Amino acid sequence: MNSLVLLIISIAVLVCGYIFYGGWLCKKWGVGEGGETPAHTMADGIDYVPAKAPVLMGHHFSSIAGAGPITGPISAAAFGWLPCTLWILIGGVFFGGVHDFGALFASVRHGGKSIGEIISVNMSKRAKRLFLTFAYLTLILVVAAFASIVAGTFGAVADESGVIDKAASASQASVAMVSILFILLAIVFGILVYRRNMPMGIATILGVIGIVVIIAVGMNFHPIYLSTKVWMWIVGLYIVIASVTPVWILLQPRDYLSSFLLYAMLAVALFAVVVAHPSMDGMETAAFVVEGASGTTYLFPVLFTTIACGAISGFHSLVSSGTTSKQLDKESDAKPIAYGGMLLECVLAILTLCAVAYAFKYNAANPDNALKGATAIFGGGIAHMVNDVIPGTYNILYTLLVLTYSAFCLTSLDTATRLARFMFQEFWVDAAAGETPETVTGYKKVLANPYVATIITVILGILLGLNGYAKIWALFGSANQLLAALGLLAVATWLGNIGKDNKMFLFPMAFMLVVTISSLIINTKNQIGAIAAGGADWGPWAQAIIGILLIVLAVVLAIEGVQTISKAAKKKA
């Protein structure tokens, strides 16, 4: 299969899915029939701030993308391009798009509240507390992982004596410098648009010019060389500040501007596939099992937990119901932002598969200079494709792609911290009883304080990032897809309770629950085996215990959700 043909077919499928299936969902749910969105009715100038559709699309897409649509397909590529492509397309149109769109729409109709509050209103308070606890701990793991990725991208390389090698660290220092300047540019952009009322078109042109300037400056002037550990604490301080500042100052403008980096990356990748169009035949198309050092890995359920952001990801429902719903200007914007954003992420996942196909052949021809790791396979693969046609462009394109990858991670890190802060606050507040973080009393008032919630979240995330988060990272794929199953369950119960059609959620919800529970059982069995063999550190113990708890959580919430849906169906009948 030629990669260009694959790309054209994939884009055609996704466009048809957006027009026809997305339009059908709008009719079934009554999207656009509500009044003003929470961004207007609950505007507070901090979290609830209406944003124009292109600006909010930038925030939403940058937040949900992260590293997922790149690392997932690369990790799953051993199964072959055909299974990966089918899951990306079917998952994106019928699973992920429905999940993201439904979570955003349900949150808007619940005053911009999170999935936890939707579960509280439509299922029970106990279910809410279980979900919030699970989601919060998952977000702590995300903060730890993404902080480590960002710090690792910025961190200087040291020689055997511990002295920083500036020559070997120039690329890291350059990316760090551009990222710092990018934050300053975003703040200026926010002030110009929201406080000086500069027209969005003019501000956008100046912003794009500013991006080009800071990239040029950062590639030629990068005097900051710090270790990864120091960068971890600097990143921690940044996300403390970023997650409590009004969204118009940093979150909206930074994510909007970073979306142009993303669009540039997509354009470069599309151009690369058009001019190089590598064959996909190097990847085994019938590889239903993968033989590796850890034994045999079966396509089911591993494929469906490995490719998450490119098909369906529970993290997306937290973004949709956590930050995006609080900034949605009007309900009609929900489809292009949530459903369209998910399908655009599918395009990125397909492009990643094309980069893997090229990297497979490049590594075979250049074993001494092989592309290894997600950043090198995607960035190097795309840059080499273009460089083969336009010599001399490799270094510039590779730096741009790595910078964009880092911007993804930093955006998702900031958003994840803000989401974790929301959930920590919501845990102590009974919104159904009219409570707010400002009206609760006693210890709850302290814990529901946004600054306290943020500081606790960041300290836990950074400490975990510095002390071996990788030992339990294997659980993230299953935990993330359990979040997706529960997000589908929450929206399905709400739609059932208000008498709307929720059938489009039932099969994806059941499938993701089976995938999650199967994956957790396999992983827990493997960890128990490692413990029984002796010599295990805390990692296998933690994975085994958490895995068992997640299985119980999935079963309990599934039973309660099915009971709620059944009661609503009987009532409607």
N, C-alpha and C positions, 0 to 999 in steps of 0.2 A: 504493500500500500504506500503510495506517494503521500508524504506529509501534507503537501498543499491540497491535494484532493480531500484528505481527511479533515483538514481545517475548514475548507469550504462547506463540506457536508455538515460538519458540527455547527458552524455558524448558522447555516440554513435551518437546522433543527431547532436551535435555541431561539432564533427570531420567530419561527412559527409558534413555538411554545409560549413566547412572550405575548404575541398578538392574540392567539386563539385561547389557550388555556388560561393565561393571565386575565384576559378580558372576561372569560366565563366565571372566574373566581370573583371578580368585581361585581358581576350581576348577582351571583348567588349570595354574597355577603352584604350587598347594599353599600358598597364603598362609595363615598361621596354624598350619602344621604344624611350624614350627621351634621351638626352645627359647627361652631368654631372648635378648633383643636385645642388641647391643653396648653400648647405654646402661647395661645392668646388668653384663654380663660384663666390660666394659672400663672401668667407671666410674672417672674420675680427678678429678672435681670441677671440671674446666676446660672440656673440649670434649665429653667423654662424660658427659652428665647426663640421666637420664630426665625427660621432661616429660609432664604430662597432655595428653590429646589436644587440648582447646581451646587450651591454651597453645602447643603445637607447631603447631597449625593457624594461629595468629596469626603465629608466626615464619615458617612456610613461605609462607603466602599473601602476607604483606607483602614478603617477599624476592623471590618470583618476579614479583609484580605490577609493582613499580617504575613507570616511566612507560610501559612497553611497550603494555599493552592500551588506552591512551588515544592515544598518539602514532601507533601503527601504523594503526589504523582511520582516523584523521583523514588521514594521509598517503595511504592507499589509497582514500579515499572517491571520488576522481575516477574510479575504475573503475566506480562505481555500487554501490548498496546490495546488489543481488542477488549478484554475485560475492563481495563481501566477506562477506556473511552465510553463503553456502554454505561458503566456506573456513573461517570461524570454527566452524561447527557440525560439519562433517565432520572438519575438522582437530582440533578439540577432543576429539571422542569417539574417533576411530580413529587419530589421530596423537599429539597432545599428551598426552592422558590416558594412553595406553599408554606413551609415552616417559617421563613423569614417574613413573608408578607402577612401571614396570619398573626404572628407575634406582634408585629408593628400595629396592625389594625386593632387587635384586641386591647393592646396597651393604650392606644389613643381613646378607645371607647371606655377605658377604665381610668381616665384622668392622668394618663402618662405613667401609671404605676407599672412595676415590674411583673414578670411572670409569677413571682411568689405571691403577690397580692391578688393576681387573677385566680390563682389556685385557692387562695384563702376565701375569696368571694364565691367561687363556683364549686369548691370541693369542701375543704375544712381548714381550720386554723392549724391543726396538727400537720396536715399535708403541707401547708405553707412553711411551717418551721423546719420540717424535714428537707423541703426543697431548698430553702434559703441557706441552711447549714451546708448542704451538699454543694450548692452553687458557689457559696463563698469560699469554701476550701478549694474548689476547683480553680477559682480565680486567683487564689493565693499561689497555686502552682503555676498558673499562667504568668503572673507577675514575676515569680522567681525565674522562670524559663526565659521570658522575653528580656528581663533585665540582664540576665547572663549573656544572651545573644548580643544585645546592644553593647554591653560593656566589652564583650569579646571582640566585637567589630571595631571598637574605639581603642582597645588596649594595645599598648606598645609591646614589641617583642624584646625580650631580654636574652643576653647571652648566658653561657654557663655560670659566670660569676655573678649574675644578677644585674648587670649593667645594661641599661636600655640601648638597643641597637637602632639608632635613628634611621640609618639607611634602609634597614629591613622593615621599619615601622612607618615609612612615609605614607603608604596607602591608608593605614589605620588613622594616622594623624590627619590626613586630608579629609577622610569621611567624618571624623569628629569635628573638625573645623567647620565644614559645610553644614553639619547638623546644628551646631551652635548658632551660626549665622542665620540658618533657616528659622530657628525659633524667634530670633530678634526681628527678622523680616515679617513673620506672622503677626507679631505684636503690633508692629507699625501698620500692617495691612488692616488689622482689626480696628485700630484707632481711626484710621482714615475713613473706613466704611461706616462704622457704627457711631462714631463721635464727631467726625467731620463731614459726614453725609456725602462722601465722594461717590459718584456713580459707579456701580459695580463693574461696568465695562471698562472704564478708565482704570479703576483700581486693579482689575485683572490683568490688563496689559502691563501696568507698572510692576505687578507682582511677578509675572512671567519673566519680564526683563530682569527683575531682581534675582530670580532663581538662577538665571544664566550668569549674572555677575558674581553671586556668591559661590557658584560652582567653580568659576574661573579663579576667584580669590583663594578658595580652599585648596585647589589643586596646586597652587603656586606659593601659598603662604600658610603653613600649618606648624606653628611653633610649640604646640601643646603635645607633650609625650608623657603619658601617665600609664601606670599599670592597670590591668583589668580590675583588680580589687579596688583601687582608688576610684575608677570609673563607676563601679557598682554603687558606691556610696553617693557619688555625684548624681547618678541617675535616680537613686532613691530620693535625694533631696528635690530633684526636679519634679518627680511625679507627685510628691507631697504637695508642692506648690500648684502644679498644673491641675490636679484633681479637685481643688477647692476654689480655683479662680473662676470668675464668670466665663461661660463658654464663648462669649463674643470676643474676649481678649486673646485667647490662645487656641482653644479647641477648634472652633469653627474656622477661623482664618488659616491655621496651620494645616488642618486636614484638607481644606479646600485647595490650598496651594500645593500640598503634597500630592493631590490627585493629578496635578499636571505632570509631576514626575512619573506617576503611574501611567497616565495616558501616553507619555513619551516612551516609556518602557514597552507598553503594548504595541505602539507603532513600530518601534525598532524590531520587536520580536516578529510582528506580522511581516515586515519587510524582509527579515532574515529568512523566514520560511518561504516567502514568494521567490526570492532569488536563489536560495540554496535547495529548497524542497527535498530534504534527505528522505531516504526510504525508511519506512518503519519496520522493515523485515528483519532487522537485527535483533529485535525484541521477540521472544518466544510468544507466539499467538495462542498456543495451546497449553501454556504452563499453568495448569490448575493446582499444582503444588510446587513449592520452592524448597530445594534442598539447601540447607545451610548448616553452620556450626552448631546451632541450637536444635537441629533435628528437622523434621518435616513441618512446614507451615502451610496450612490449607487455605485455599482462596476464600472459603467461607469459614469464619467471619472476618478474617484479617483484612481483606480488601476494603471492606465497608467501614472499618475503623481507621484504616491508614489514610485513604482518601476521604477527608472530612470536609474541609473548607471548599474544595472543588465540587462537592456534591450536596452534602448537608452537614451542618455543624451546629451543635448546641450553643456554642459561643455566640452565634449570630442572633439567637433569640434574646440573649441577654443584652446585646447591643441595640437591637430593634426596640425592645421594651424598656431599656435603661436610659439611653441618651437620645437616640433618634426620635422616639415618640414625643419627647419633651421639646423638640425643635421643629416638628412637622408643621409647616405653614397652613396646609389644607389637605383634607383626606385624599384628594385625587393625586397628590404627590406620592402616596404610599406605594402604588404599583411600580412606577419607574425606579423609585429609590430602593425598595426592598426586593421585589421580584426581579426587576431589571438588574439591580446590583448583584444578586446571586448568579444570574445567568452570565453577566460580564465576568464574574469570577470563574465560571466554567470555561470561558474562552481562555483565560490565563492558564488554567489547568491543562487544557489541550495544547497550548503553546509550549508548556513545560514538557509534555510528552514528546513533542517534536524536538525540543532541545536535547532530551535524553537520547533520542534516536541518533542525533548527530554526534553527541558525546560518545556513544557506544562505538561508532566507527572511528572517531578521532582517537580514542584511547587505544584501539586496536592498532592503529598506525603509528601512534606516538606513546609507547608504553613507558618511556622514561620521563615523559612530561604529561602524564595522564590527568584528566580533570576529575578531581575527587571532592566529595562534599556537595551539599545542595547549592551553595553559593557559586562554586566553581562550575558545576555541571550546567546550571541554568545560565548564569552570567557569562561563563566562558564559552558555553555552547552557542548561545545567541551571538556573542561578539565574534567568534571564529567564523560563523556562517557569513556575517556581513564582511568580515575582513578578507575572506576568500574572494569576494567580488570587488570590494573597495579596500585595497591594501593600505595599511597604516592607520586604520580606524580602531584596532583592537583595544588599545589601552584606554582611549577615551570612552568607548562604549562599555567596556568592562567596569570602569569606575562609576559610570552613570548607573549601570544595573545594580552594582553593589550598594551604591548610595540609596537607590530606590528601595532595595531590599531592607536596608537599615531603617529607612524612613517608615516602611510598613511596620516593622517591629516596634519602633518607638511610638507610633500612633496607637497600635493595639495595646501597648503597655500602658499608656496614658489612659485610654478608654477602659481597660480592664481594672485599673486602680479606682477610677471614678465609679464603675459599676459595683465593685466590691464595697466601696464606701456606701453606696445606696443600699445595698443588701444588708450590710451590718447595721445600718440605721433602721431599716424596715423590720429587722428581727425583733427589736425592742418596742415597736410601735404597733398598735392595733388600729389600722386605718379604718376598718369596718365600724369601729366604735367612735370614729371621729377624732382619734388621737393623731397628733403630728409630733415631730421631733421637738417642737417648741413648747408643746403643751404637756408632755409627759413629765413626771416628777421623780424624785429620788435618784437611785443609781441609773435608772433608764434614761434620765435626762442627760447624764454624763456620757453614757455609752452611745446615745443617739446623736450626740454633738458631731457635726461633720468633721471638725478638726481632729477630735479624738478618734473617730472611726477611721479617718485617713491615716493617721500616724500608726495606729495598731496594724492596719493592713500593710503598710509599706515596710514596717519593721519585720513583720512575719515573712513577707515576700523576699526581702533582701537577705535576711538570715538564712532562709531556706536556699536561696540562690547561691550563697557562699558556702553552704555546708552539704552539698550533695543532692540537689533536687533530682539529678539524673537517676538516682537510685530508685525513685518511684515514678519517673516520667513515663515508664511503660504503661502505667494505669491511665494516662491522660486520654489516649484514644478512646478507650472504653467509657471513661467518665464523661468525655465530651459528647459522645453519641448517646449516652444515657440522658444528658441534658436535652439533646435534640428530641428524644422520644417523649420526655416529660413536657417539653415545650409544645409538641404536637398534641399531647394529651390535654394540656391546660386549655388550649384554644378550642379543641374539639368539645370539651365539657361546656365551655362558655357558649359556643354556638348552639349546642344542643339545648342548653337552658333557656336561650332566648328564641328558640324555635327556628333557627336557621339551619341550612343544609351543612352537615359536618362530615359527610361520607368521604370526602377527598382526604380527610385526615386519618381515617381508620386503618387502612392498609399500611401506609408509611409508618404510623405509630406502632402497629403490631410488629412490622418487620424490624424496626429499629430496636424494639424491646428484645426481640429474639436475638438479634445481632449482638446487642450489649451483654445480655445474660450469658450467651454462649462464649463470648470473648472473655468475660470475667471468670467464668468457670474454668476455661482452659488456662488462663494466666494464673489463677489461684492454685490450680493443680500443679502447675510448673513450679511455683514458689514453694509450695509445701514439699515437693520433691527435692528442691535445693536445700531446704531446711533439714530434711531428713538425712541428706547426704553428709551433713555436718560442715562446720566452718563458715556458715552464713553470717553476714553482718546484719545490721538493722534493716537493710533494704528489702530482702525477701520477707522478713517478718511483717514489715509495714505493708507491703503489697498484698500479702495473704490476708491480713486482718481487714484492711480497707476494702479489698475485693469482696470478702464475705459480707461486709456491711453494705456495700453498694448493691449486691445481689438482693439482700433483704429489702433495701430501700426501693429498688425497682419493682419487686413483687408487691410490696405494700401499697405503693402509689398506683401501680397498675390496677390492682383490685379495687381500690377506692375510686379511681377514675372510671373504670368500666361500670361500676355500680351507679355512679352519677350519670353517665351517658345513658344507661339502660332506663333509669328512672325518668330522665327527660324524654326519652323516646316513647315510653309508656304514657306519660302525661300528654304528649303531643297527639298520640293515637287516640 
